[in-house]
Amino acid sequence: MACFVYILGSAGKGGYRTYVGWTTDLERRLARHNAGTGARSTRGREWVLLYAERHGLRGAAMSREWHLKRDRDFRKQLAANRDFEGLA
């Protein structure tokens, strides 16, 4: 089963934020985040998909998620390209 690693972005009062996760269904997972039933840290914001990668194995997706969570420069670059800087 294919797994996806994704990065979400959101702009709010405190500036922009990014969130990194993994799933087997990107559309359903984004909908859950935006409905407030996703991860606790994503509740109360409107999220957009900034980036996604497809992996054939769950372990590979989870490993990549771990690395992306630690790559703040990459996440900042994605958010800047989306122009969240001007929305906050």
Contact map, one row per residue, 1 for C-alpha under 8 A:
1110000000000000000000010000000000000000000000000000000110000000000000000000000000000000
1111000000000000000000010000000000000000000000000000011111000000000000000000000000000000
1111100000000000000001111000000000000000000000000000011111001000000000000000000000000000
0111110000000000000001111100000000000000000000000001111000001000000000000000000000000000
0011111000000000000111100000000000000000000000000001111000001101100000000000000000000000
0001111100000000000111000100000000000000000000001111100000000000100000000000000000000000
0000111110000000011110000000000000000000000000001111000000000000000000000010000000000000
0000011111000000011100000000000000000000000000111110000000000000000000000000000000000000
0000001111100001111000000000000000000000000000111100000000000000000000000000001000000000
0000000111110001110000000000000000000000000011110000000000000000000000000000000000010000
0000000011111111100000000000000000000000000011000000000000000000000000000000000000010011
0000000001111111100000000000000000000000000010000000000000000000000000000000000000000011
0000000000111110000000000000000000000000000000000000000000000000000000000000000000000001
0000000000111111000000000000000000000000000000000000000000000000000000000000000000000001
0000000000111111100000000000000000000000000000000000000000000000000000000000000000011011
0000000011110111110000000000000000000000000000000000000000000000000000000000001000011001
0000000011110011111000000000000000000000000000000000000000000000000000000000000000000000
0000001111000001111100000000000000000000000000000000000000000000000000000010001000000000
0000001110000000111110000000000000000000010000000000000000000000000000000000000000000000
0000111100000000011111000000000000000000000000000000000000000000100110000000000000000000
0000111000000000001111100000000000000000000000000000000000000000100000000000000000000000
0011110000000000000111110000000000000000000000000000000000001100100000000000000000000000
0011100000000000000011111100100000000000000000000000000000000000000000000000000000000000
1111000000000000000001111100000000000000000000000000000000000000000000000000000000000000
0011000000000000000000111111100000000000000000000000000000000000000000000000000000000000
0001010000000000000000111111110000000000000000000000000000000000000000000000000000000000
0000000000000000000000001111111000000000000000000000000000000000000000000000000000000000
0000000000000000000000001111111100000000000000000000000000000000000000000000000000000000
0000000000000000000000101111111110000100000000000000000000000000000000000000000000000000
0000000000000000000000000111111111000000000000111000000000000000000000000000000000000000
0000000000000000000000000011111111100000000000000000000000000000000000000000000000000000
0000000000000000000000000001111111111100000000000000000000000000000000000000000000000000
0000000000000000000000000000111111111110011000100000000000000000000000000000000000000000
0000000000000000000000000000011111111100011111100000000000000000000000000000000000000000
0000000000000000000000000000001111111100001000000000000000000000000000000000000000000000
0000000000000000000000000000000111111111011100000000000000000000000000000000000000000000
0000000000000000000000000000000111111111001000000000000000000000000000000000000000000000
0000000000000000000000000000100111111111011000000000000000000000000000000000000000000000
0000000000000000000000000000000010011111111000000000000000000000000000000000000000000000
0000000000000000000000000000000000011111111000000000000000000000000000000000000000000000
0000000000000000000000000000000000000011111000000000000000000000000000000000000000000000
0000000000000000001000000000000011010111111110000000000000000000000000000000000000000000
0000000000000000000000000000000011111111111110000000000000000000000000000000000000000000
0000000000000000000000000000000001010000011111000000000000000000000000000000000000000000
0000000001110000000000000000000001000000011111100000000000000000000000000000000000000000
0000000001100000000000000000000001000000000111110000000000000000000000000000000000000000
0000000111000000000000000000010011000000000011111000000000000000000000000000000000000000
0000000111000000000000000000010000000000000001111100000000000000000000000000000000000000
0000011110000000000000000000010000000000000000111111000000000000000000000000000000000000
0000011110000000000000000000000000000000000000011111000000000000000000000000011001000000
0000011100000000000000000000000000000000000000001111100000000000000000000000010000000000
0001111000000000000000000000000000000000000000001111110000000000000000000000000000000000
0001110000000000000000000000000000000000000000000011111000000000000000000000000000000000
0111100000000000000000000000000000000000000000000001111100001000000000000000000000000000
0111100000000000000000000000000000000000000000000000111111011000000000000000000000000000
1110000000000000000000000000000000000000000000000000011111011000000000000000000000000000
1110000000000000000000000000000000000000000000000000001111111000000000000000000000000000
0110000000000000000000000000000000000000000000000000001111111100000000000000000000000000
0000000000000000000000000000000000000000000000000000000011111110000000000000000000000000
0000000000000000000000000000000000000000000000000000001111111111000000000000000000000000
0011100000000000000001000000000000000000000000000000011111111111100000000000000000000000
0000100000000000000001000000000000000000000000000000000001111111110000000000000000000000
0000000000000000000000000000000000000000000000000000000000111111111000000000000000000000
0000100000000000000000000000000000000000000000000000000000011111111100000000000000000000
0000110000000000000111000000000000000000000000000000000000001111111110000000000000000000
0000000000000000000000000000000000000000000000000000000000000111111111000000000000000000
0000000000000000000000000000000000000000000000000000000000000011111111100000000000000000
0000000000000000000100000000000000000000000000000000000000000001111111110110000000000000
0000000000000000000100000000000000000000000000000000000000000000111111110000000000000000
0000000000000000000000000000000000000000000000000000000000000000011111110000000000000000
0000000000000000000000000000000000000000000000000000000000000000001111111110000000000000
0000000000000000000000000000000000000000000000000000000000000000000111111111000000000000
0000000000000000000000000000000000000000000000000000000000000000000000111111100000000000
0000000000000000000000000000000000000000000000000000000000000000000100111111110000000000
0000001000000000010000000000000000000000000000000000000000000000000100111111111000000000
0000000000000000000000000000000000000000000000000000000000000000000000011111111100000000
0000000000000000000000000000000000000000000000000000000000000000000000001111111110000000
0000000000000000000000000000000000000000000000000110000000000000000000000111111111000000
0000000010000001010000000000000000000000000000000100000000000000000000000011111111111000
0000000000000000000000000000000000000000000000000000000000000000000000000001111111111000
0000000000000000000000000000000000000000000000000000000000000000000000000000111111110000
0000000000000000000000000000000000000000000000000100000000000000000000000000011111110000
0000000000000000000000000000000000000000000000000000000000000000000000000000001111111110
0000000001100011000000000000000000000000000000000000000000000000000000000000001111111111
0000000000000011000000000000000000000000000000000000000000000000000000000000001100111111
0000000000000000000000000000000000000000000000000000000000000000000000000000000000111111
0000000000110010000000000000000000000000000000000000000000000000000000000000000000111111
0000000000111111000000000000000000000000000000000000000000000000000000000000000000011111
